């Protein structure tokens, strides 16, 4: 049974709760994202002509909740921009430099994208991941990328970049992944890349117009993956192989490399080897039968001798992996050895 006293008590309690809610409301609705970061992101959106892809970037919404960005869990500063699979007219805006705590920038498969890489990106000192791929970038790969000393991953593949590979990339102490494939790059591979110290080095330079020989200093590098296919490179690359080299993937196809394959020393980690369309001579070494090869192609070279029997050389690969050589014989080729 309600009494005047109980009603008064409930009323006072309600007033206290309401007062607390009014006091806490600004705190509960307080925006996490730093105001400077929000201003920078809105500048970037405007520079891209307010695309639908960035429709969630609204000034009245906490930018830590926007699509295509990520805030640090502790500082709430913007640390990632990742935009992919959509229209993004324009080029990388200078306002990217107004996000000083960025660690990762990724523009992937963005149509209507163009232009060079701006110098302003050098102000993003904490950047360790940079991917601008399938994006129609033009111009050269700038030397100033060497100023990004924290960079560990660089992917500029599938663009329209021209000119040489800048030697300054070798000045980035932690850089472990370089992907510059599917561009129009020319010149030689800079010897400075021998300075790369990443824990597992990936060098992907395929489908360009690179020429000259591989730097001799590369004999000291233990790559995880190296792909130099479809260029105009030449010379002896046997120094990239070795018992102590733990490289698992090597693609040197469609170049003008010339070396004696019979003398190769190969680590058991190698599972992918493609040297088709070169000038490789000698014979296929017996060690190839000891490898768990998943892909192997030595066609269109100058190899001779009997194909070693065993391992996966016959069971996994057919004649197309061996044909168009000077005098290879034995299974799976339909050429008897004399």
N, C-alpha and C positions, 0 to 999 in steps of 0.2 A: 504494500500500500504506500503510495507516494505521499510524502509530507512536504511541507513548505521548506523544511531544512534540507531534505534530500534533493529537492529541485534546485535550491540555491547552490548546493555543493556541486551538482552536475553542471550548473551554469558556469560557476567559477572555473571548474576543470576545463570546460569547453573553451572559455576565454583564454586560459593559459595555453592550451594546445594551439588555438588559432594564432595567438601571439608568437608562439615558437615557430609556427609555419611561416608567418610573415617575416620573421627574422631570418630564418634559414632559406627562404625562397631565393634570394640572390645567390646564396652559396650553392644551392642545389642546381641552379640553372647557369652557374658560372661557366664560361667557355674555357676549355682546356687549351686549345690551340693558341699559340702566341700571336698577338695582333700583328707583329711585323711579318710573320710567316703568312698570315691570311692576306695581307696587302700584296705581298709578292706573288702569291698564287693567283689572286684576282688580276694582277697585271699580266701574268702569263696567259690566263684565260682570254683576256682582252686582246693580247698580241696574236692569239690563234683565232681571233674573230668569233669568240664565244661559241665554240662548237658544241653540238649536242652531246658529244662524248664527255664533256665536262659539265653537264647540266646540273649535277649535284653541288657544284661549287657556287654556293649562294652566300651572300654576305651575312644573312641573318641565321646561318646555321654554323655550328661548331665545325671548323675545317678539319678537325681530327676524325670526323665521321664522313668526310667526303670520299667518293670513289677515287681510285688512282693515286692516293697518297697514303702515307703512314706516319704517325707520330711516335716519338720515343715514349715508352711506357713510364719513364721517370721524369724527364724534362718537358715532355709534351711538345718538343720542337719537331718540325717536319724533317724526317730522315730519309724518306723514299718518295720518288715519283715514278710510277710505272703505268705507261699508257700504251695500249696495243689494240690492234684490230679495229681501226676506225679512221674516219676522215680527220685530218689535223692540218688544215691549210696554214702555210707559212714555214718558218724556220725556228730554230731554238732561240727563244727571246733572251735578251741580256738580263732580264729580271731573274733568271735562274741564279744569278750571283747574289741575289738578295735572300737566298735560303742557305745561310752559312753552315748549317749543321747537316746538310744532305750527305748521305753515305752512298746512296744508290740512285742512279738515273737510268731509266729504261724507256726508250721509244722503239717499239717493235711492230712491224707491219702496219705502219700508219701511212695512208694514202694522202696525196696532195702536199706531202712534206718535201722540203727542198732546202737549198742553201748550204753554206759552209758551217763548220763548227765555230762558234764565237769565242773570242779570247776571254770573255767574261767568265767562262767555265773554270778558268784557273783560280778564281776566287773561292771556289768550293773546295777548301783545303782538306776536308775529311773524306772526300769522295773515294770509295774503294771499288765501286762497280759502275761501269759505264757501258751501256749497250744502246747503240743507235743502228738498228738493222732493218733491212727491207724498208728503207725510208727515203731513198732518192737523194741522199746527201751528195753535194757537188763540191768541187774544189779539191785541195790537197789535204792530206793528213797533217795538221799543223805541228811544228816543232814544239810549240808551247805546251803540248800535252805532257811533255817531260816534267813540267812543274807540278803535276799531280802526284806527289810523292807517296801517297797512301793507296794508290790504285793497285788492285790485285787482278782485276778482270777488265779487259778492253775488247769489245766486239763491235766492229764497224762493217760487218759483212752485208752483202747484197745492197750495194749503193752504187753511185757513179763517181767514186773518188778517183782522182788521177795523181800523177806525179810519183815521187819516191816514198819509200818507207822512212820516216824520220829517224835519224840515229838517236835522237833524244829519248826514244822509248827504252833504250838500254840504261837510262839513268833513273828509271823508276825501280827502286830496290825490291819491292815485293810483287812486282807484276809477274803473274804466273800463267795468264791466258791472253794470247793475242790472236784475235780472229779478224782477218782483213780480207777474207775470201770473197769472190764474186764482185770484184771491182775492176778498175782499169789502171792498176798501179804499174809503174815502170821502174827501171833501174835495177840495182842489185840489192841483195839482202844485207843490211848493215852489220858489220862485225861487232858493233857495240852490243848487239843482242846477247852476246856471250855473257854479259854481266847479269842477266836475269837470274833471280834467286828464288823464284817461287817453289813451293814444296813439290808440285807436280806441273811441269811446264807443258803447255799446249801452244804450238805454233801452227796456225791454220792460214795459209797464204794462197790457197788454190784458186784457179780461174782468174788469173791476172795476166800481165804481160811482163813479168819479171825476167831478168836475164842475168848472165854471168855465172860465176861459180859460187858454191856454198862456202862461206868463210871457214878457213882451216881451223879456227879456234872453236868451231862447233863440236870438234871431237871431244871437248871437255864437258859438253852438256848432256845430261841424261833426260831426254824428253819423255813425257808421258804419251804424247800424241804429236806427230808431225805430219802435215799434209801440204806438200808443195806441188801438187798435181796441176796439170794444164797451165804451164808457164813456158818459158823459153830458156830454162836453166840448163846448165851443162857442167861437165867435169866429173870428178870422182867423189862419190858420196859414201864410200865404204867405211869412212871414219865415223859415220853416224851409227854403225852397228858395233856390237861387241858383247863379250860374255857378261860384262858388268852393266850394260845398258838395259834398263828395265822398260824400255819403250814397248807399248802393246799395240800401237797402231802406226803404220808407216805407209804413206801413199806418195809415190814419186812419179806416177804415171804421166805419160804424154809430155815429156821433156826431151832433153838430149843428153842425159846422163850416160857416162861411159865408165864401166869398172868391171873387174873380174869377180863374178859372183861366186866362183868356186872357192874363193879364199875368205868368204864372209864368216865372221864369228857372231853367233846370234844367241841372245838370252831366251830362256824358255818362256818368258812373259809375252813374247811376240805372238799375237793371234791374227793380225791383219797386215798383209804385205802385198802391195800392188806396185809393180814397176813396169807395167805394159807400155809399149810404144816408147822405147828408149834405145840405147846402143849397148846394152849390157852383154858381155861375152863370158866365156868360160862355161862351167857346168853348174847344175843345181846341187848344192852341197847336201850330204847325207843328213846333216843336222836338221833339215827341214822335216824329216820323218818323225822327229821327236817332239814337234810342236803341236799344240792343240789349235791348229789354224782354223779360223772361221771364214777367212777370205784370203785368196791367194791367186795372183795373176802375174805371169811372166811372159805373156804373149807379145809378139811383135818386137823381138830383140834379136840378138846374134848368138844365142846359147847353143851348145852342142853337148853330146854325150847322152847317156841313158838317164831317164828320169828315175830318181831313187824310188824303190818300191817299199811301201809301208806307211804307217801313220795315216794321215788323211789325204795324201797327195793323189791317190786314185779314188778313194771311196767318197770323197766330198767334192772333188773338182773334176770336171770333164775336160775334153780335148781343148775347149775354147780358152782354158787357162794357160795353155802351152803352145798353141799353134802359131805359125808364122815366125819360126826361129830358124837359124841357119841349119842346124843338124841335130835337133833333139830327137830322141827315139824312145820307144817303149810305151807301155800303158800309162795313161789312157789315149795316147796318140796311136793312130793306126799306121805306125811306122816301125818296122822291125829293126832291132839293133843288129849290126853286122859283127 
